[in-house]
C-alpha cells in the first residue's frame, strides 16, 4: 500500500505543495487487490482528491 500526504502552504504569493509518500509492506496473503503494471510511456494528467469530500486538491502533469 502506498499512502501519499500532500501538505500545502497557501499565501497571497501563491500555493506551495510538497508531497510525502509512505510505503507499507503487507504480507501478500492479506492483500486482495490484483497487481497491475503501470507504464507511463506518454504524457498524462493526474489529480489528487480528498476521498471524503471529493474536492480536487492538486492537479499535475507528466511530460
C-alpha positions as CSV (number, residue, x, y, z in Angstrom):
1,X,0.0,0.0,0.0
2,X,1.3,3.5,-0.8
3,X,-0.1,6.4,1.2
4,X,0.7,9.9,0.0
5,X,0.2,13.0,2.0
6,X,0.2,16.5,0.4
7,X,0.8,19.4,2.8
8,X,0.1,22.8,1.2
9,X,1.1,26.3,2.1
10,X,-1.2,28.9,0.8
11,X,-0.4,32.6,0.9
12,X,-1.0,35.8,-1.1
13,X,2.0,34.9,-3.2
14,X,0.6,31.5,-4.3
15,X,0.4,27.9,-3.3
16,X,3.4,25.7,-2.4
17,X,2.9,21.9,-2.3
18,X,5.3,19.2,-1.0
19,X,4.4,15.5,-1.2
20,X,5.3,12.9,1.4
21,X,4.9,9.3,0.5
22,X,4.9,6.3,2.9
23,X,5.2,2.7,1.7
24,X,3.8,0.0,3.9
25,X,4.8,-3.7,3.4
26,X,1.9,-6.1,3.8
27,X,2.1,-9.9,3.6
28,X,0.6,-10.9,0.3
29,X,-1.8,-13.3,1.9
30,X,-3.7,-10.3,3.3
31,X,-3.6,-8.3,0.1
32,X,-6.6,-9.0,-2.0
33,X,-6.3,-6.4,-4.8
34,X,-5.0,-7.6,-8.2
35,X,-1.5,-6.3,-9.1
36,X,-1.3,-4.2,-12.3
37,X,1.6,-2.8,-14.4
38,X,1.5,0.9,-14.8
39,X,3.5,2.0,-17.9
40,X,3.9,5.8,-18.3
41,X,5.1,5.9,-21.9
42,X,3.1,9.0,-22.9
43,X,2.2,12.4,-21.3
44,X,-0.7,12.3,-18.9
45,X,-2.5,14.4,-16.3
46,X,-3.2,13.3,-12.7
47,X,-5.5,14.5,-9.9
48,X,-5.2,14.2,-6.2
49,X,-8.5,14.5,-4.4
50,X,-9.9,14.1,-0.9
51,X,-11.9,10.9,-0.8
52,X,-14.2,12.1,1.9
53,X,-15.3,15.3,0.2
54,X,-14.4,14.7,-3.5
55,X,-12.5,18.0,-3.6
56,X,-9.6,18.1,-6.0
57,X,-6.5,19.2,-4.0
58,X,-3.8,19.0,-6.7
59,X,-3.5,18.7,-10.4
60,X,-0.3,17.6,-12.1
61,X,1.1,16.5,-15.4
62,X,3.9,14.2,-16.6
63,X,5.5,15.0,-19.9
